[in-house]
Amino acid sequence: MKEVNLIAKLADLQEVDYHNTLVLHAVIEVLVAKGLLTKDEIAHKMSELDTQLTFHVDTYAKLTDAVNSRQMQIKPLL
């Protein structure tokens, strides 16, 4: 039964993801059609955000690895 619930939740997430992607595409198309943004500006901003987020994720991963490594080096006193 747990597997059925998990599959149902995944299906719901896929539907939400599709809906959000559709809304995002619609908003971008309207903004471009109104001349408020260009597709190049959107692509540039996407690249900037991707670089920033990748840096943050990599930094977090390195910090987590360092903390875990440090914890393994600490020996209990007992």
All heavy atoms as an XYZ file, in Angstrom:
618
protein
N       0.821     -1.203      0.000
C       0.000      0.000      0.000
C       0.859      1.258      0.000
O       0.523      2.255     -0.609
C      -0.932     -0.041      1.221
C      -1.991      0.996      1.204
S      -3.069      0.754     -0.224
C      -4.300      1.924      0.088
N       2.003      1.208      0.718
C       2.900      2.351      0.763
C       3.417      2.694     -0.634
O       3.578      3.855     -0.982
C       4.073      2.088      1.703
C       3.704      2.116      3.165
C       4.918      1.890      4.034
C       4.529      1.864      5.499
N       5.688      1.653      6.374
N       3.689      1.658     -1.428
C       4.196      1.880     -2.786
C       3.149      2.585     -3.646
O       3.475      3.474     -4.437
C       4.605      0.554     -3.431
C       5.850     -0.044     -2.822
C       6.208     -1.379     -3.433
O       5.551     -1.821     -4.385
O       7.168     -2.000     -2.932
N       1.893      2.201     -3.481
C       0.809      2.825     -4.238
C       0.698      4.304     -3.870
O       0.561      5.165     -4.736
C      -0.532      2.098     -3.991
C      -1.686      2.858     -4.615
C      -0.468      0.672     -4.518
N       0.794      4.595     -2.568
C       0.732      5.990     -2.124
C       1.910      6.790     -2.656
O       1.759      7.943     -3.054
C       0.702      6.064     -0.593
C      -0.632      5.643     -0.029
O      -1.662      5.728     -0.689
N      -0.616      5.155      1.198
N       3.096      6.184     -2.662
C       4.291      6.857     -3.180
C       4.140      7.154     -4.670
O       4.436      8.266     -5.123
C       5.529      6.003     -2.923
C       6.852      6.579     -3.418
C       7.148      7.901     -2.723
C       7.980      5.591     -3.174
N       3.648      6.199     -5.410
C       3.440      6.396     -6.850
C       2.402      7.493     -7.092
O       2.565      8.338     -7.966
C       3.037      5.064     -7.529
C       4.226      4.099     -7.504
C       2.553      5.301     -8.949
C       3.896      2.681     -7.906
N       1.350      7.507     -6.293
C       0.317      8.543     -6.424
C       0.896      9.926     -6.123
O       0.599     10.898     -6.825
C      -0.848      8.248     -5.493
N       1.739     10.022     -5.097
C       2.366     11.301     -4.761
C       3.294     11.772     -5.878
O       3.337     12.956     -6.207
C       3.124     11.198     -3.438
C       2.216     11.144     -2.238
C       3.003     11.041     -0.945
C       2.065     10.914      0.238
N       2.782     10.825      1.509
N       4.031     10.850     -6.453
C       4.911     11.197     -7.574
C       4.105     11.689     -8.774
O       4.491     12.654     -9.436
C       5.773      9.995     -7.979
C       6.914      9.645     -7.025
C       7.585      8.347     -7.458
C       7.930     10.770     -6.948
N       2.996     11.054     -9.024
C       2.128     11.481    -10.121
C       1.588     12.889     -9.860
O       1.544     13.724    -10.772
C       0.991     10.493    -10.314
N       1.205     13.155     -8.614
C       0.726     14.494     -8.255
C       1.822     15.531     -8.455
O       1.577     16.620     -8.961
C       0.244     14.531     -6.800
C      -1.052     13.770     -6.591
O      -1.738     13.474     -7.594
O      -1.372     13.468     -5.422
N       3.047     15.190     -8.039
C       4.166     16.116     -8.210
C       4.444     16.385     -9.686
O       4.741     17.519    -10.075
C       5.424     15.569     -7.534
C       5.442     15.634     -6.015
C       6.680     14.919     -5.469
C       5.405     17.071     -5.530
N       4.335     15.368    -10.511
C       4.541     15.554    -11.948
C       3.481     16.484    -12.516
O       3.778     17.335    -13.356
C       4.508     14.213    -12.679
C       5.768     13.403    -12.499
C       5.706     12.077    -13.223
O       4.638     11.474    -13.341
N       6.844     11.615    -13.695
N       2.256     16.340    -12.062
C       1.176     17.197    -12.539
C       1.407     18.649    -12.111
O       1.238     19.576    -12.895
C      -0.174     16.700    -12.009
C      -1.351     17.466    -12.579
C      -2.687     16.897    -12.124
O      -2.769     15.686    -11.842
O      -3.638     17.685    -12.053
N       1.809     18.839    -10.871
C       2.104     20.184    -10.367
C       3.277     20.784    -11.139
O       3.245     21.960    -11.528
C       2.398     20.153     -8.848
C       2.975     21.473     -8.360
C       1.136     19.814     -8.071
N       4.303     19.992    -11.371
C       5.471     20.462    -12.130
C       5.067     20.875    -13.544
O       5.477     21.928    -14.036
C       6.542     19.376    -12.179
C       7.810     19.839    -12.867
O       8.268     20.960    -12.577
O       8.346     19.077    -13.696
N       4.248     20.063    -14.188
C       3.770     20.403    -15.533
C       2.972     21.701    -15.510
O       3.172     22.584    -16.353
C       2.913     19.264    -16.097
C       2.275     19.629    -17.415
C       3.026     19.632    -18.592
C       0.937     19.993    -17.482
C       2.452     19.985    -19.807
C       0.356     20.355    -18.696
C       1.115     20.344    -19.841
O       0.543     20.701    -21.040
N       2.094     21.844    -14.540
C       1.263     23.041    -14.437
C       2.144     24.275    -14.223
O       1.967     25.304    -14.884
C       0.275     22.890    -13.284
C      -0.664     24.046    -13.106
N      -0.307     25.352    -13.259
C      -1.958     24.102    -12.785
C      -1.317     26.151    -13.041
N      -2.347     25.411    -12.744
N       3.103     24.187    -13.306
C       4.000     25.314    -13.044
C       4.827     25.675    -14.279
O       5.029     26.857    -14.576
C       4.924     25.012    -11.867
C       4.201     25.022    -10.546
O       3.132     25.605    -10.408
N       4.779     24.364     -9.552
N       5.294     24.680    -14.995
C       6.059     24.923    -16.216
C       5.186     25.599    -17.262
O       5.625     26.547    -17.933
C       6.628     23.595    -16.761
O       7.456     23.007    -15.752
C       7.437     23.807    -18.017
N       3.965     25.158    -17.392
C       3.035     25.749    -18.349
C       2.761     27.218    -18.012
O       2.797     28.089    -18.893
C       1.728     24.954    -18.358
C       0.710     25.272    -19.437
C       1.308     25.034    -20.823
C      -0.530     24.425    -19.239
N       2.514     27.503    -16.739
C       2.274     28.886    -16.305
C       3.500     29.743    -16.573
O       3.394     30.872    -17.087
C       1.879     28.936    -14.808
C       1.891     30.358    -14.283
C       0.512     28.301    -14.593
N       4.670     29.226    -16.252
C       5.905     29.972    -16.469
C       6.100     30.295    -17.945
O       6.429     31.429    -18.316
C       7.098     29.186    -15.931
C       8.451     29.855    -16.050
C       8.472     31.175    -15.302
C       9.533     28.932    -15.523
N       5.893     29.333    -18.807
C       6.010     29.562    -20.252
C       5.005     30.618    -20.712
O       5.340     31.485    -21.536
C       5.803     28.258    -21.035
C       7.011     27.401    -21.083
N       8.040     27.593    -21.978
C       7.365     26.336    -20.335
C       8.963     26.685    -21.784
N       8.584     25.901    -20.783
N       3.792     30.545    -20.208
C       2.762     31.512    -20.593
C       3.163     32.928    -20.177
O       3.039     33.881    -20.960
C       1.419     31.130    -19.976
N       3.655     33.069    -18.943
C       4.072     34.392    -18.456
C       5.222     34.927    -19.298
O       5.221     36.104    -19.700
C       4.459     34.322    -16.959
C       5.146     35.603    -16.503
C       3.234     34.048    -16.105
N       6.189     34.090    -19.607
C       7.318     34.527    -20.433
C       6.833     34.961    -21.805
O       7.247     36.018    -22.321
C       8.376     33.404    -20.552
C       9.077     33.222    -19.205
C       9.385     33.709    -21.651
C       9.961     31.997    -19.124
N       5.972     34.183    -22.410
C       5.460     34.527    -23.740
C       4.710     35.858    -23.728
O       4.850     36.673    -24.640
C       4.574     33.417    -24.285
C       5.330     32.152    -24.649
C       6.373     32.367    -25.745
O       6.106     33.104    -26.711
O       7.469     31.788    -25.611
N       3.919     36.107    -22.692
C       3.186     37.379    -22.584
C       4.157     38.535    -22.412
O       4.023     39.584    -23.071
C       2.158     37.329    -21.428
C       1.596     38.704    -21.139
C       1.039     36.347    -21.746
N       5.149     38.380    -21.551
C       6.134     39.447    -21.339
C       6.920     39.756    -22.608
O       7.173     40.922    -22.924
C       7.083     39.076    -20.199
C       6.462     39.016    -18.804
C       7.462     38.449    -17.797
C       5.978     40.385    -18.368
N       7.291     38.715    -23.340
C       8.011     38.906    -24.607
C       7.090     39.564    -25.632
O       7.482     40.511    -26.327
C       8.583     37.565    -25.135
C       9.095     37.703    -26.556
C       9.690     37.059    -24.212
N       5.851     39.111    -25.717
C       4.890     39.671    -26.679
C       4.625     41.154    -26.407
O       4.440     41.943    -27.335
C       3.582     38.886    -26.642
N       4.641     41.544    -25.136
C       4.408     42.942    -24.775
C       5.684     43.786    -24.900
O       5.643     44.992    -24.685
C       3.858     43.046    -23.354
C       2.438     42.538    -23.238
C       1.889     42.791    -21.857
C       0.417     42.395    -21.849
N      -0.358     43.138    -20.903
N       6.790     43.144    -25.215
C       8.049     43.858    -25.372
C       8.713     44.243    -24.062
O       9.607     45.087    -24.043
N       8.299     43.635    -22.979
C       8.882     43.955    -21.674
C      10.201     43.220    -21.430
O      11.053     43.700    -20.691
C       7.886     43.624    -20.559
C       6.573     44.419    -20.614
C       5.589     43.898    -19.587
C       6.860     45.899    -20.391
N      10.351     42.078    -22.049
C      11.566     41.283    -21.964
C      11.852     40.661    -23.314
O      10.938     40.475    -24.128
C      11.419     40.152    -20.943
C      11.286     40.515    -19.476
C      10.951     39.270    -18.658
C      12.560     41.135    -18.956
N      13.128     40.306    -23.516
C      13.468     39.522    -24.705
C      13.848     38.116    -24.245
O      14.197     37.909    -23.076
C      14.656     40.136    -25.476
O      15.834     40.048    -24.664
C      14.384     41.580    -25.860
N      13.808     37.192    -25.168
C      14.201     35.826    -24.824
C      15.677     35.772    -24.454
O      16.076     34.986    -23.601
C      13.865     34.876    -25.963
C      12.366     34.673    -26.101
C      12.008     33.616    -27.113
C      10.495     33.471    -27.150
N      10.056     32.390    -28.001
N      16.494     36.638    -25.056
C      17.918     36.695    -24.698
C      18.107     37.164    -23.258
O      18.965     36.644    -22.533
C      18.689     37.626    -25.639
C      18.880     37.024    -27.021
O      18.766     35.788    -27.167
O      19.154     37.801    -27.955
N      17.318     38.151    -22.828
C      17.402     38.621    -21.438
C      17.017     37.512    -20.467
O      17.657     37.338    -19.427
C      16.485     39.834    -21.218
C      16.958     41.095    -21.901
C      15.938     42.222    -21.819
O      14.716     41.948    -21.955
O      16.367     43.371    -21.634
N      16.004     36.774    -20.815
C      15.559     35.670    -19.963
C      16.637     34.589    -19.902
O      16.969     34.088    -18.825
C      14.218     35.101    -20.458
C      13.118     36.148    -20.287
C      13.863     33.809    -19.718
C      11.835     35.830    -20.994
N      17.208     34.250    -21.054
C      18.265     33.234    -21.091
C      19.474     33.681    -20.278
O      20.080     32.876    -19.547
C      18.670     32.949    -22.536
N      19.831     34.965    -20.379
C      20.965     35.489    -19.617
C      20.693     35.397    -18.115
O      21.559     34.969    -17.335
C      21.254     36.936    -20.027
C      22.400     37.551    -19.304
N      23.711     37.186    -19.541
C      22.442     38.486    -18.334
C      24.503     37.880    -18.748
N      23.749     38.683    -18.001
N      19.513     35.789    -17.692
C      19.158     35.734    -16.270
C      19.126     34.288    -15.779
O      19.567     33.992    -14.665
C      17.808     36.410    -16.028
C      17.379     36.459    -14.577
C      18.436     37.016    -13.636
C      18.545     38.502    -13.692
N      19.460     39.059    -12.655
N      18.626     33.388    -16.602
C      18.617     31.970    -16.227
C      20.039     31.473    -15.988
O      20.306     30.761    -15.022
C      17.946     31.133    -17.320
C      16.444     31.261    -17.371
S      15.709     30.444    -18.819
C      16.400     28.814    -18.726
N      20.948     31.861    -16.871
C      22.342     31.456    -16.737
C      22.957     32.019    -15.457
O      23.663     31.312    -14.735
C      23.136     31.925    -17.955
O      24.490     31.582    -17.836
N      22.681     33.294    -15.166
C      23.179     33.918    -13.927
C      22.677     33.165    -12.695
O      23.452     32.848    -11.785
C      22.711     35.371    -13.829
C      23.463     36.348    -14.667
C      22.929     37.764    -14.480
O      22.070     38.001    -13.593
O      23.375     38.648    -15.228
N      21.374     32.911    -12.668
C      20.785     32.225    -11.520
C      21.327     30.811    -11.372
O      21.598     30.348    -10.258
C      19.264     32.207    -11.628
C      18.578     33.568    -11.488
C      17.086     33.439    -11.797
C      18.789     34.148    -10.109
N      21.503     30.126    -12.494
C      22.042     28.771    -12.460
C      23.448     28.775    -11.876
O      23.784     27.934    -11.041
C      22.036     28.161    -13.860
C      22.526     26.733    -13.860
O      22.017     25.917    -13.055
O      23.438     26.421    -14.660
N      24.264     29.744    -12.294
C      25.624     29.852    -11.771
C      25.605     30.107    -10.269
O      26.343     29.472     -9.507
C      26.388     30.986    -12.494
O      26.451     30.679    -13.887
C      27.793     31.149    -11.952
N      24.758     31.031     -9.830
C      24.668     31.344     -8.397
C      24.194     30.140     -7.590
O      24.768     29.809     -6.550
C      23.710     32.511     -8.167
C      24.221     33.834     -8.656
C      23.148     34.921     -8.564
O      22.057     34.704     -8.046
N      23.466     36.091     -9.088
N      23.142     29.485     -8.066
C      22.599     28.342     -7.325
C      23.588     27.181     -7.294
O      23.729     26.517     -6.270
C      21.268     27.903     -7.930
C      20.115     28.878     -7.721
C      18.895     28.429     -8.510
C      19.774     29.021     -6.259
N      24.283     26.951     -8.399
C      25.275     25.889     -8.450
C      26.385     26.165     -7.449
O      26.827     25.272     -6.729
C      25.856     25.751     -9.869
O      24.796     25.428    -10.773
C      26.920     24.665     -9.943
N      26.830     27.437     -7.376
C      27.854     27.818     -6.414
C      27.384     27.544     -4.987
O      28.106     26.968     -4.180
C      28.213     29.299     -6.569
C      29.123     29.809     -5.490
C      30.479     29.509     -5.507
C      28.625     30.572     -4.444
C      31.321     29.970     -4.497
C      29.452     31.039     -3.435
C      30.811     30.732     -3.460
N      26.144     27.940     -4.678
C      25.619     27.733     -3.331
C      25.494     26.247     -2.993
O      25.833     25.832     -1.883
C      24.268     28.434     -3.152
C      24.365     29.916     -3.097
N      25.005     30.597     -2.098
C      23.904     30.870     -3.948
C      24.940     31.891     -2.317
N      24.280     32.085     -3.436
N      25.028     25.462     -3.932
C      24.886     24.020     -3.697
C      26.258     23.383     -3.505
O      26.454     22.574     -2.589
C      24.114     23.345     -4.862
C      24.225     21.834     -4.785
C      22.666     23.779     -4.854
N      27.218     23.756     -4.352
C      28.575     23.208     -4.221
C      29.203     23.606     -2.887
O      29.846     22.793     -2.222
C      29.467     23.676     -5.373
C      29.096     23.047     -6.706
O      28.345     22.045     -6.711
O      29.548     23.565     -7.749
N      29.020     24.866     -2.490
C      29.567     25.343     -1.222
C      28.943     24.588     -0.055
O      29.645     24.145      0.861
C      29.329     26.860     -1.055
O      29.940     27.545     -2.152
C      29.885     27.373      0.250
N      27.635     24.413     -0.086
C      26.943     23.679      0.971
C      27.449     22.233      1.035
O      27.688     21.702      2.118
C      25.432     23.701      0.736
C      24.660     22.922      1.759
C      24.429     23.447      3.023
C      24.175     21.644      1.481
C      23.736     22.728      3.981
C      23.486     20.919      2.424
C      23.268     21.460      3.678
O      22.595     20.734      4.625
N      27.622     21.612     -0.124
C      28.096     20.223     -0.157
C      29.493     20.117      0.437
O      29.790     19.192      1.202
C      28.075     19.697     -1.587
N      30.368     21.074      0.102
C      31.729     21.048      0.639
C      31.724     21.263      2.150
O      32.467     20.602      2.879
C      32.584     22.120     -0.044
C      32.925     21.779     -1.471
C      33.680     22.909     -2.149
C      33.889     22.591     -3.616
N      34.467     23.721     -4.350
N      30.888     22.191      2.626
C      30.803     22.424      4.066
C      30.270     21.192      4.791
O      30.765     20.818      5.857
C      29.910     23.628      4.357
C      30.498     24.993      3.998
C      29.439     26.073      4.146
C      31.710     25.305      4.858
N      29.263     20.569      4.210
C      28.695     19.361      4.802
C      29.731     18.256      4.854
O      29.875     17.578      5.871
C      27.457     18.901      4.002
O      26.497     19.960      4.002
C      26.836     17.663      4.605
N      30.490     18.089      3.770
C      31.551     17.079      3.749
C      32.608     17.370      4.805
O      33.093     16.463      5.487
C      32.206     17.005      2.367
C      31.298     16.397      1.312
O      30.289     15.766      1.686
O      31.601     16.563      0.115
N      32.976     18.646      4.944
C      33.991     19.027      5.931
C      33.505     18.749      7.348
O      34.258     18.237      8.186
C      34.360     20.500      5.764
N      32.256     19.088      7.629
C      31.694     18.848      8.959
C      31.630     17.347      9.231
O      32.023     16.886     10.313
C      30.292     19.492      9.096
C      29.574     18.998     10.340
C      30.415     21.004      9.106
N      31.171     16.581      8.274
C      31.079     15.126      8.458
C      32.460     14.522      8.652
O      32.647     13.627      9.482
C      30.373     14.474      7.274
C      28.891     14.783      7.252
O      28.300     15.131      8.273
N      28.288     14.683      6.091
N      33.439     14.997      7.899
C      34.803     14.503      8.023
C      35.368     14.833      9.401
O      36.013     14.006     10.036
C      35.675     15.113      6.930
O      37.012     14.740      7.105
N      35.096     16.048      9.844
C      35.575     16.487     11.166
C      34.926     15.660     12.280
O      35.585     15.276     13.244
C      35.268     17.967     11.359
C      35.738     18.532     12.639
C      37.251     18.663     12.653
N      37.652     19.265     13.911
C      38.751     18.979     14.542
N      39.601     18.139     14.017
N      39.034     19.547     15.673
N      33.639     15.373     12.135
C      32.949     14.584     13.147
C      33.510     13.171     13.230
O      33.554     12.573     14.285
C      31.450     14.548     12.865
C      30.760     15.866     13.161
C      29.295     15.852     12.774
O      28.827     14.976     12.050
N      28.551     16.855     13.237
N      33.935     12.638     12.104
C      34.488     11.284     12.087
C      35.859     11.259     12.784
O      36.262     10.237     13.317
C      34.617     10.769     10.661
C      33.282     10.532      9.986
S      33.545     10.002      8.307
C      32.733      8.437      8.346
N      36.560     12.393     12.750
C      37.891     12.451     13.370
C      37.824     12.599     14.888
O      38.771     12.269     15.580
C      38.690     13.628     12.784
C      39.041     13.441     11.333
C      39.711     14.678     10.740
O      39.902     15.671     11.426
N      40.041     14.598      9.465
N      36.712     13.094     15.373
C      36.558     13.280     16.822
C      36.241     11.920     17.450
O      35.295     11.247     17.087
C      35.421     14.287     17.133
C      35.779     15.656     16.535
C      35.177     14.370     18.622
C      34.655     16.662     16.639
N      37.097     11.540     18.400
C      36.926     10.245     19.042
C      36.233     10.434     20.387
O      36.532     11.378     21.121
C      38.290      9.580     19.257
C      38.992      9.284     17.958
C      40.338      8.679     18.200
C      41.038      8.458     16.858
N      42.385      7.965     17.011
N      35.317      9.578     20.717
C      34.647      9.681     22.023
C      35.650      9.480     23.156
O      36.612      8.733     23.024
C      33.614      8.577     22.007
C      33.787      7.816     20.747
C      34.843      8.482     19.933
N      35.419     10.145     24.278
C      36.290     10.042     25.427
C      36.061      8.768     26.232
O      36.865      8.405     27.071
C      36.105     11.272     26.348
C      36.486     12.604     25.721
C      36.134     13.746     26.670
C      37.973     12.636     25.388
N      34.983      8.097     26.021
C      34.649      6.901     26.814
C      35.398      5.696     26.371
O      35.746      5.290     25.421
C      33.149      6.648     26.767
C      32.297      7.765     27.330
C      30.831      7.409     27.170
C      32.603      8.007     28.796
